[in-house]
């Protein structure tokens, strides 16, 4: 897979119905609507977990309060964030996976990574840095780059490795999910805002301003 093949690959992803027609486990509980925004120019990519219902409806990734917090962490405004020539977004599940019995979002669908992710990232050789948001994105990208997450490792433990993961190509910046439900996590781990966020903002600025 090469960058020249990216448009055809994105068209195939946009038409994907595997989760509805050939699912691994229960089928997607609604019509598929893959949400992925990448380009052959963007040097920064955000690898999240999965779209939520609001994103499923709008088709715009991180178009919710979690996105507001993520943009604050990165030090960018909405216009910059949604400029696909500068920032790409490709979650572990391209479609909203639905709700669990308690009303929370289900984990990312496994079909996306199996069918699309290796080819997608092979077609994005210009990406220099990946913001890996949450444990599913961290597990996939660190395994792909030869630094697998140890079995049973917490998100805090993986995010705490942010300095060493700057040595990878592409660089991986592991982040907790920016959901406001994670405010307690941030209070318990003050080093994230004191040490990791300044480094994140500097890296984002480097990629967007040079």
Residue pairs with C-beta under 8 A, 6 or more apart in sequence:
1 9
1 119
1 120
1 122
1 123
2 122
2 123
3 40
3 123
3 124
3 125
3 126
5 123
6 38
6 40
6 123
6 124
9 116
9 119
9 120
9 123
10 36
10 38
13 34
13 36
13 94
13 116
13 120
14 34
14 36
16 32
16 34
16 94
16 115
16 116
17 32
18 111
18 115
19 27
19 28
19 32
19 95
19 109
19 111
20 27
20 28
20 31
20 32
21 27
22 111
23 109
23 111
24 109
24 110
24 111
24 114
25 110
28 95
28 97
28 98
28 109
29 98
30 56
30 96
30 98
32 95
33 56
33 59
33 95
33 96
34 94
34 95
35 51
35 55
35 56
35 59
35 60
35 61
35 89
35 91
35 94
35 95
36 89
36 90
36 91
36 94
36 120
37 61
37 82
37 84
37 88
37 89
37 90
38 45
38 84
38 88
38 89
38 90
38 120
38 124
39 84
39 85
39 88
40 124
40 126
41 85
41 86
41 126
42 84
42 85
42 86
42 87
42 88
42 124
42 126
42 127
43 86
43 126
43 127
43 128
43 129
43 207
44 86
44 87
44 88
44 127
44 128
44 129
44 131
44 204
44 207
44 208
45 87
45 88
45 89
45 90
45 124
45 127
45 129
45 130
45 131
45 170
46 61
46 62
46 70
46 87
46 88
46 89
46 90
46 130
46 131
46 133
47 90
47 91
47 92
47 130
47 131
47 132
47 133
47 137
47 140
47 141
48 61
48 62
48 89
48 91
48 92
48 133
48 134
48 137
48 177
49 91
49 92
49 93
49 105
49 107
49 108
49 133
49 134
49 136
49 137
49 177
50 91
50 92
50 93
50 94
50 95
50 96
50 97
50 105
50 106
50 107
50 108
50 109
51 61
51 91
51 93
51 94
51 95
51 96
52 64
52 66
52 96
52 105
53 96
54 63
54 64
55 61
55 62
55 63
55 64
55 96
56 95
56 96
60 82
61 67
61 89
61 91
62 70
62 71
62 81
62 89
65 179
65 180
66 177
66 178
66 179
66 180
67 81
67 178
69 178
69 179
69 180
70 133
70 175
70 178
71 77
71 78
71 81
73 175
73 178
73 197
73 200
73 201
74 81
74 131
74 200
74 201
74 204
75 201
75 204
75 205
76 87
76 204
76 208
80 86
80 87
80 208
81 87
86 207
86 208
87 208
88 124
88 127
90 117
90 120
90 121
91 108
91 112
91 137
92 108
92 112
92 113
92 117
92 136
92 137
92 140
93 107
93 108
93 109
93 112
94 112
94 116
95 109
95 112
96 105
97 105
97 106
97 107
97 108
97 109
98 105
98 106
99 105
99 106
100 106
107 136
108 136
113 140
117 140
118 144
121 127
121 144
127 170
128 170
128 171
128 207
129 170
129 171
129 172
129 173
129 203
129 207
130 141
130 170
130 171
130 172
130 173
131 173
131 175
131 200
132 138
132 141
132 142
132 172
132 173
132 174
132 175
133 175
133 176
133 177
133 178
134 155
134 175
134 176
134 177
135 149
135 155
135 158
138 149
138 155
138 158
138 172
138 174
139 148
139 149
141 172
142 148
142 149
142 158
142 165
142 172
142 174
143 149
145 168
145 169
145 170
145 172
147 165
147 168
147 172
149 158
150 157
155 174
155 176
155 185
156 176
156 185
156 189
158 174
159 174
159 175
159 176
159 189
159 192
159 196
160 191
161 174
162 173
162 174
162 196
162 199
163 199
165 171
165 172
165 173
165 174
166 173
166 199
166 203
171 203
173 199
173 200
173 203
175 200
176 182
176 185
176 186
176 192
186 192
186 193
